[in-house]
Amino acid sequence: MIVLVGLLVITGISLFLGLRKNKLIFLTVPFISIFLYFLVQIIMVPAPFFETLKFIFSLS
């Protein structure tokens, strides 16, 4: 729940700054933060990294 609130706060702040300052870089921050969270969750799995990716995306 804390992660969800954190991502919502990051999204709100970056939307506010992106629309206020007309900089597109602020609008990419939520996507980068979600990708980094997803990557950290994959790394935390005790199986090897590429096997975990194959399992998640069903690559064989």
C-alpha positions as CSV (number, residue, x, y, z in Angstrom):
1,M,0.0,0.0,0.0
2,I,2.9,2.3,0.8
3,V,4.4,1.7,-2.7
4,L,1.0,2.5,-4.4
5,V,0.7,5.8,-2.4
6,G,4.3,6.6,-3.3
7,L,3.8,6.0,-7.0
8,L,0.6,8.1,-6.9
9,V,2.5,11.0,-5.2
10,I,5.3,10.8,-7.8
11,T,2.8,10.8,-10.6
12,G,0.9,13.8,-9.1
13,I,4.0,15.8,-8.6
14,S,5.4,15.1,-12.0
15,L,2.1,15.9,-13.7
16,F,1.9,19.2,-11.8
17,L,5.5,20.1,-12.7
18,G,5.2,18.9,-16.3
19,L,2.1,20.9,-17.0
20,R,3.3,23.9,-15.0
21,K,6.8,24.2,-16.5
22,N,5.9,22.7,-20.0
23,K,8.8,20.2,-19.8
24,L,8.2,16.7,-21.1
25,I,10.9,15.2,-19.0
26,F,8.7,15.5,-15.9
27,L,6.0,13.4,-17.6
28,T,8.4,10.4,-18.1
29,V,9.3,10.2,-14.4
30,P,6.2,8.1,-13.4
31,F,7.0,5.5,-16.2
32,I,10.7,5.3,-15.1
33,S,9.7,4.9,-11.4
34,I,7.2,2.1,-12.3
35,F,9.9,0.4,-14.4
36,L,12.4,0.6,-11.6
37,Y,10.0,-0.8,-9.1
38,F,9.2,-3.7,-11.5
39,L,12.9,-4.4,-12.0
40,V,13.6,-4.4,-8.3
41,Q,10.8,-6.9,-7.7
42,I,12.3,-9.2,-10.4
43,I,15.7,-8.9,-8.9
44,M,14.4,-9.9,-5.4
45,V,13.2,-13.3,-6.8
46,P,15.7,-16.0,-5.6
47,A,15.8,-17.7,-9.0
48,P,18.4,-16.6,-11.7
49,F,17.4,-13.3,-13.4
50,F,17.0,-14.6,-17.0
51,E,15.0,-17.7,-15.8
52,T,12.7,-15.4,-13.9
53,L,12.2,-13.3,-17.0
54,K,11.4,-16.4,-19.0
55,F,8.9,-17.5,-16.4
56,I,7.2,-14.1,-16.3
57,F,7.0,-13.5,-20.0
58,S,6.7,-17.2,-21.0
59,L,9.8,-17.1,-23.2
60,S,11.1,-20.5,-24.0
